[in-house]
Amino acid sequence: MQLKSDHIYLRALEPVDLDFLFGLENDTSVWQVGNTLMPYSRFVLEQYLENAALDIFTVKQLRLVICTYSHKAVGAIDLFDYEPLHQRAGVGIVISGPERGKGYAAEALQVLQSYGSEILQLHQVYCSVTADNQASLHLFRKAGFTEIGLRQQWLRTPTGWQDVVDFQKLL
C-alpha cells in the first residue's frame, strides 16, 4: 500500500523536518487544540525526531508528515493512543497556517484511514474537536465520522471555556 492520494503523500518524519516541526509545534493559534502550554525548543524536537523511528507498537503513536508532490511539507497527521487489542486509535491533524483550506487535511485523513484499516487492522478511529473549530467539524463529518458526544466546558482557553465534540468512525 502506498500512502498517497491525488495531491499529497504521507511520509515518516525525517531529521530535515526540524524547522517545519518547530514552526508547527510553536504555532500558538493551534495550541489549545493540542493542550500545549509552552513553546517547544529545537533541542526537544531534535530528541523527538531521533525517537520518531520507533514503531507504533512500541510508542503507541505514529506521526506522519503531509507533503505535496512538489515535496513541500504542509502538515502532520497522527495516530495516538493506539490500542492493538481493541483495534482503535485516536486521530489528530494539523495543517500549516498558509496551507489550510486547500483540501490537504481531507486527503490525508482518507489515506490514514486506509492505512489504519488495511495495514494496522484498526476497527475504529476517533477524535475530539473544539466546538468552535468549524473547519475541523466539517472535515470529520464529511469524512463519515459520527458525533458520539459533547464534553461541555472541557477546555479552558484565554477567551473562556470551550466545549469539545467527540467523533468516532468504524472502519
N, C-alpha and C positions, 0 to 999 in steps of 0.2 A: 504494500500500500504506500502510495506517495502522499505526503502531507501538503497538498496543493489544491488550488481551485483556479478559476479563470483569471483572477487578478493578483492573487497572493500565494505565498507558500509559508509554511511554518518550519522553523529550524531550532535546533538546540542553541542555548546561549554559548557565546564564544568570548574569549578574552577581549576581542576588539569591540565588544558591546559595552565596555565600561562607561564611556561617555554617554551613550544613549541611555543606559540604565540609570546613570547618575541624574540625567535630566528628567527621566520618567519618574523615578522614585522621589525626587525633590520638587515635583510639581505640586505646589500647595493646593491647587484647585481640586485635586483628587484625593487629598489626604483623608478627608472624612470617610470616604468610601472604604479605604483600607485600614482605618483606625490608626493612621500614622500620626504621631505627635511631635516628631522632631526630624530634622534632615538626616539623611544617610551620608556618611563620609565615603570618599573614594576607597579608603582602606577597607572598610566594612564590605563594600560592594566587591572589591577585589577578592576578598576571602570567600564571599558568597559565590562568585564566579568559579573559584577553584573547586568548590564542592558541588557545582551545578551538574557535573557529570555523573553524580551518584544516581542510581536508578530509582524509579518511583516506588518500588517495593521496599527500599531501604529508608527513604526520607519521606514517603507518603505524599509527595508533591512533585509536580512537573511544571516548569515554566518554559514556554516556547516563545521565540521572537516571531512576530508577524512581519513579513517582508514583501515588498512589491517585486515584480520580476526585473526591475532595474536594481535590485538588491538593496533597496532603501528600507531600513527598519522603521516601521510605522506604529508598532505597539507590541504588547505582550499578552499572552493568554495562558492561564494557569489551570491545572487540576490540583486541588489541595484536599486535605483530609481524606486521602484515598483509603478506602476500606475494601481490600480484596475479598474478604469473606462475604461481605454484604454486597459486593459489586457496585459500589457507588463512589462518587467523588463530587466535591464542590467545584464550581467553575468561576473563575474571575477573569476579567478582560479589561484592558486599558489601552486606549489609542492616544498617541501623542497629539497634543492640542491642535496644531495646524492640520492634522490628517483626519480629524473627526468629521463625520458626516459623509464619508466617501464610500461607505459600504464595506470597509475592511473588516469591521467587527463581525458583521453577519457572515461573511465568507469564512473568517477564521473560526467562528463558532460552529459552523457546519462541518468544517474539516476536523475540528477537535472532537465533535460528537461521533463522526465516522471512525476516527482513530480509537476513541474510547470504547465504542461498541465492537469493532472488528478485531482490534489488537489486544486491548486490556480486558475485553469481555465485560464491560460495565453494563449493568442493568438500568442504572439511572444516574442522572446528574442533577445538581441543584444549585441554587444561587440565592443571594439576598441583594435587594436593590433599594436604595432610599426612595421614598415615595415621591420625592420631587425630581427625580432623575428621569425625565420624560424619554430621553433618547434610549436609555438602558431598558426602561419598562417596555418600550416599543420593540426593541431588539429581541428581548426574551419572549414576549408574547408572539411576535411574528415567527420566531424560531420554533414555536409549538410548545413552549413551557407553560405549565398550568400554575396559576396562583393558588398557593395552598395555605396562606396565612398572612396576617398583618401583625407585626410587633409594634405596638404603639409606643411612641416616645422612647425608642430604642437607642438612638444615638444622640449624644449631646454635641451640639455644634456651636460655633460662635454666635449664630443667629437664633439659637433655641433648640428645642428637641425635635428630632426627626423620626418619623415612622419608617419602618422597613417592611417591604413586601418580600415574602418568601416564594420562590418558584421551584418547581420540580418537573423533570421530564423523564419518562420511561423510554429507554432506547430500544 
